Amino acid sequence: MQRTFRLGARGSPLALTQAHMVKRALEAAHGWPGTMIEIVTVKTSGDRIQDRPLAEVGGKAVWTKELDLALNDGRIDFAVHSMKDVETIRPEEIVIAAMLPRADVRDRLIGADSIAAIPRGGRIGTSSPRRGAQMLRLRPDLSVVLFRGNVDTRLARLDLNEADATLLAAAGLERLGRPEIGTPIPLETMLPAPAQGAVGIEARRDDAEMRGLLAAIDNAATSRCVLAERALLARLGATCHSPVAALAVVKGEAMLLRAQLLAPDGSDSVEGEALIAEPSQAAALAADLLARAPDAIRAHFDG
């Protein structure tokens, strides 16, 4: 009898779109029929709680803990995540088994044609400490309004004039078939969140069969760069409170890793870059940034 593999995903439109991307990739890699993978929707705490910042409701674990339980209980065989939403320290029994090719890592600005075009004293809708700090660094006259929820929720709040502009990941908009929304912000202006644009797939450490099947769809360059960004976060001791941006890109046999740490109010920042050969070498850049960071920044990192 044909085995069915159960893929766990959150129930948001973007999460389900990403689950179908993983499903199609596995079917193509292994020549499977469309009945081999069942997508199982798992509602997470992050989907239920929309009125408070992540830091107040358990951090990034609100996106992963229910999927982790389903994986460990055997209700699902593997799980799909937006890698930027996955906490740095993961349960020992779970491994990141593969990543799909990374999409556009930039943020998109919605509600204004440019950062300079946002009205003076305007309001930016975001729940991201990184985006809020970067915007305040560029425009100290702005104020930040808490925006959480899926893409449609945030766009609806913008339409209701609860903010003058908001920021969304270009990758998510493109995957939802809405690449026309907003204006891309150049990387020279705003570095993205670590792991932004990357879709990761996790499996149980002891499930060698599933890990082997997932290895066939792993994009090595994406995995290498995202693991470097996550290694930076680990050495920084970054949490969901920490305003940090980072991006690694392949440069020949090496990777160029750039990073920025900020004070939450945008009053200060420290930046750096390093050419590294392995993800673990990101720790040296993290240590350098912390050594140069003023107290207003260091207070938000435990490294």
Secondary structure, DSSP 4 states (H G I P E B T S, - for coil): ----EEEEE-SSHHHHHHHHHHHHHHHHHHT--TTSEEEEE---HHHH--SS-GGGTTTTHHHHHHHHHHHHTTS-SEEEEEGGGS-SS--TTEEEEEEPPP----EEEESSSSSTTSPTT-EEE---HHHHHHHHHH-TT-EEE---S-HHHHHHHHHTTS-SEEEEEHHHHHHTT-TTSSEEPPTTT----TTTT-EEEEEETT-HHHHHHHHTT--HHHHHHHHHHHHHHHHHT--TT--EEEEEEEETTEEEEEEEEE-TTSS-EEEEEEEESSGGGHHHHHHHHHHH--HHHHTT---
